[in-house]
Amino acid sequence: MNIERLTKILLMDLTSDNLKLEDELEKTINSDLEINHKISEIKRLLTKINETEANISKYRNMINFDKNNDNKKEEQNGTN
C-alpha cells in the first residue's frame, strides 16, 4: 500500500469519527435527558470533537511538512 493511499484512508477515518461525534452531539442536544446529564454529555462530546479536529490538523500539518521537505530535496538535487 502506498503512502498517499494510507494518508487518505487515515484522514477519511478521522473525518468519519468526527462526523459521528457531531451526529451524537446533535442527538444529545435534542434528547430528553436530565439537564445535568445532558450538559456533562455535551461537554464530553465537545472535548472529543475538539481532540479529533486537533488530530486532523496535526496530521495535515505533518503531511504538508513532509511534502515541503520532499520538494526542497528535489530542488536541491536538481541544482547540484
C-alpha positions in Angstrom: 0.0 0.0 0.0 1.5 3.3 -0.9 1.8 6.2 1.5 -0.6 8.5 -0.3 -3.4 6.0 -0.1 -2.7 5.3 3.6 -2.8 9.0 4.2 -6.2 9.4 2.5 -7.6 6.4 4.4 -6.4 7.8 7.8 -7.8 11.3 7.1 -11.1 9.8 6.0 -11.3 7.7 9.1 -10.6 10.7 11.4 -13.2 12.8 9.5 -15.7 9.9 9.8 -15.1 9.7 13.5 -15.6 13.5 13.8 -18.9 13.3 11.8 -20.1 10.5 14.1 -19.3 12.6 17.2 -21.1 15.6 15.7 -24.2 13.4 15.0 -24.1 12.1 18.5 -23.8 15.7 19.8 -26.9 16.7 17.9 -28.8 13.7 19.2 -27.8 14.5 22.7 -28.8 18.2 22.4 -32.2 17.2 21.1 -32.7 14.4 23.7 -34.9 14.3 26.7 -32.1 13.5 29.1 -32.0 15.1 32.6 -30.3 18.5 32.2 -27.2 17.8 34.3 -26.6 14.6 32.5 -27.2 16.3 29.1 -24.7 19.1 30.0 -22.0 16.6 31.0 -22.5 14.5 27.9 -22.4 17.6 25.7 -19.1 18.6 27.3 -17.7 15.2 26.8 -18.6 15.1 23.2 -17.3 18.6 22.5 -14.0 17.6 24.1 -13.8 14.5 21.8 -14.7 16.6 18.8 -12.0 19.1 19.7 -9.4 16.3 20.1 -10.3 14.7 16.8 -10.2 18.1 14.9 -6.8 18.7 16.5 -5.5 15.3 15.4 -6.7 16.0 11.8 -5.0 19.4 11.8 -1.8 17.9 13.2 -1.8 15.1 10.7 -2.4 17.5 7.8 0.5 19.7 9.0 2.8 16.7 9.2 1.8 15.7 5.7 2.4 19.2 4.4 5.8 19.4 6.2 6.9 16.1 4.6 5.8 17.3 1.2 7.7 20.6 1.6 10.8 18.6 2.7 10.5 16.3 -0.4 10.1 19.4 -2.7 13.2 21.0 -1.2 15.2 17.9 -1.6 14.1 17.6 -5.2 15.1 21.3 -5.8 18.5 20.7 -4.2 19.1 17.6 -6.2 18.2 19.4 -9.4 20.6 22.3 -8.8 23.6 20.2 -7.8 
